[in-house]
Each structure stands twice: as C-alpha cells, then as structure tokens.
Amino acid sequence: MNTIDHEDFEAVIGLEVHAQLLTQSKAFAPVAAQYGQAPNTQISPLCLGYPGTLPLVNENLIRYIIKMGLATNCSIAPKSIFARKNYFYPDLPKGYQISQFETPICEGGHIDIEVEGYSKCIGITRIHMEEDAGKSIHDQDPYNTLVDLNRAGTPLIEIVSEPDLRTPQEAYAYLSKIKQIVQYLEVCDGNMEEGSLRCDANVSVRLRGSEKFGTRTELKNMNSFRNVEKAIDFEIYRQIELIEAGGEVVQQTRLWDTSKMETRIMRSKEEAHDYRYFPEPDLPPIIVTNDLLDEIKEELPELAHIRQQRFIEQYQLSLVDAITLTENRYLADFFEELVLKSDQVKASVNLVLSDVLRVLNEQSIAIHNFPLSVTRLAELLNLRASDKVSSTAQQTIFNAMLEQDSSAQELAETLNLLQVSDSNYMDGLVKQVIDANPDEAARYKEGKKQLMGFFVGQVMKASKGKANPKMANELVRKYLD
C-alpha cells in the first residue's frame, strides 16, 4: 500500500530527534565525553548521583543549542531553567535526568524540506538541552543485562517537530535536513549508527479531511535513516489495517524489529506527569544576553541552502550539482578549495562529482579521509587545462595518483602521457597525414566537413596518442580550409 495515496486515511507524524553534542566534556560534570572508550571508564561521582555532588553547566552546551536554534529559525528565550525528569531505569543511577520542561531555550522554529519534487515547511515546537542516560546492553551476555555508564551525562539537544509530516518520505527528508544542519554547525557528527543522532517517531492516522488527531504510538530503536522510513511506513499500515478491521489504536511505545521488519510493543506510553518534572534546584536559570546572542550569530557558518544559492550564482552551477556539492559541508569546502587553487570551476565540478565521489563511495570514507590532497588534484587539473594531457590521460593519472605518492606531472612523464604541442612537430605531422590521404582531402574540400574527425584521428594515431588534439584540429582546418 502506498501511504501517500491512500484514499481514506492520512498519517500524522512528528519526530523527536536527540543530537549528542561534540563537547569535550559532559553536560554537567568535568568528565570526558568520548565515544568508543572502554565501558564505565568515563564516569565520576557526579555522573553516578552521589550525595553531595553538584552539577556545573558546560558552557558549550548553551552555545551549541543557541546555534541550533538560530539555524532553525527558533526564538531564543532570554531566560530558561533546567528541570529534573524523574524515572527509574538501571542505566540511570541518579534516578533522574537533568532536562528542560516548561521553559525550553528554543521555541517556534521551522525548516524547509524537499521531497519528490515539492517543498514543505516543517514546524519545530521546541529545542531543549538535557543530559543522556547510560546504555543497557542486552546482547553480550545470555543471562544478564550489562550497563555501561560512559554515556551518562553526555550533553544532548532534543529537537521536537510539529506534527506536520505526512509520509515516511517527508520524515526521511526532515531527518536528513536536521543531520545536515548539525554537521554544518559542527555541534554533532550526525552518526545514527553510533547513536550520536537518535530519532523517535510519533505516528497516528486519521480520516482525510479530519482535523482531529488519531491515537499515536511512539516508535523507538531506529538506528538508520532508512529504518526510520521503514518503521513509520509499517506503523501507518498497521494502524490503518487495525482501524479498518474494527479495532482501536492504543497509545503505546513500540520498538522497530529490524530482523522481522515490523514494530512490536515495548510498553504503554508515559505522559509528562509520569516523570514528575520539577525545577532543578542545583542549577541557576540560563540567561541569554543580547551580547551573547550577537556573538553566537557571528559564529554561524554559511548554511547549506544559502551556500547552494551562492554556488549557483557564483559558479553558474545547476541546481542538482549545487545541492550535491553542498549536501556535506566538508565536501563543499573541498570543492571551493580546489576551485581556488586550480582556477578551474567546471573541471573542479566534474572531478569532484565523478572521481572524488566515486572513491568516497567505493572506499566508504568521508571527505576528511580522501587520499589525495587538494593541491595534488589542482596540479592535475592545471595539466589538463594547459593541454599537456588529454581528458583520457587525466583519468589515468588520477587513478595512478591513488596508488602512488607522485605528482601529476611526474606520473604524466612516467606513463608517457604528456601531449605533444610543439608547433613544428605538429605542423609536419598534419601535413604528412593530409599528403597520405589525398582522396579524403579532396572530399573534405568539396564539403564533406565530417571528415575532420578522420584527419584528427589519423594525426592521433600517427603520434601514438601524444598529439594535442586541439592543435591537430586547428592545423587540419588551416591546411584544408
């Protein structure tokens, strides 16, 4: 069933996205917050909630969330407070999380998404800051659940969308846009597989034309963008089938089972009152002054949608090429540095969109780890721009550069790929080819201009591919026209 085109029902989807911030230390404790360390090595009495410990706000937590709020068109509250979110779980030794409830620091924003040929504005209800819980591990011991508290206290921001999404594809596009923004801001690496970007989805269905929301379920355990899309699609289908069969949707939290490709019940859904929120007594209110706000605005980078438009205007790129190049901030940086060093816009576009992206995909690496420096690539482009090598030779040299730490010039010489542009040599070679093909020369002069390709081909053959084809073309015209 196509959830977009269902005749009777439409879905209502809201996403809650948690982004783990790239701070050096935890949200409220001077403890390292690095991913992948040995279990329970990045903890302190404060993380464990020992009596007598007092939290202290990480300044970067405040700065990063304000950046995110500004980048998503939110209003920044001049005063906000922290709250305790109380619940029991084995990986939450304090028995509560420090979060925000009634006074989030960012509210009322929006972002624009593009899906299958149309654009849509998605509202953002709020963005608030909180600390993470630890991690329960269920698959390493057949009899016990293990607990790793390294993540406890790691700084998070939670981005809560309005229920403006209607399809799994819109949810995918929204999540992709959030990932792009946090990466451009350099506040989160956006890695869902490592848990630094996590998404819960609230899904309900209603009759088309109805303004009343249906009963929603919350989906968890979705560790990739595609799993978010698949889980939402399944849940929409499940709810519609249930209603059409005469049943009722029950508010609950459901897990996405990747092995069975279906959702299954986890627990009945908690409400806000179940957490017994109350103001955090050990932390003062967060005051955002105009001076701080202006300072952070100055630190904001050029975001993707602005950069796309600049690329179109400055470099005369197509919309598709501009979107591809700016999808990742560091790929866009790489491209602009290549243009700056080579002074070759079109050639830089072609090289990045073809060869560079091909290598990134084949080796499953990020642009940070690309094996060739911009300086080496610029030298290659300049060889081609000066007609010292052909386009075919450029490709050969590029592939050789991936294997050898030699310059483009050295490889062109070693592989015997330098084009011959000596005027005396080329002049004699063209005359020789014309003299050897008098019939074709006569037909060309009679109007068979398509024979130009024949003569240039013969010149290239006679030179064993070393002749400059552009010069060969010009000299053939000179002698035959």
Helices and strands as residue ranges (DSSP letters): E 9-20, H 59-71, E 75-76, E 79-80, E 83-86, E 96-99, E 106-115, E 118-131, E 135-137, E 146-148, E 155-161, H 168-185, E 197-207, E 217-220, H 225-244, E 252-257, E 262-268, G 272-275, E 278-279, E 286-287, H 290-299, H 304-315, H 319-326, H 329-342, H 345-351, I 352-356, H 357-363, G 367-369, H 374-385, H 391-403, H 408-414, H 423-436, H 438-445, G 449-451, H 452-462, H 469-480
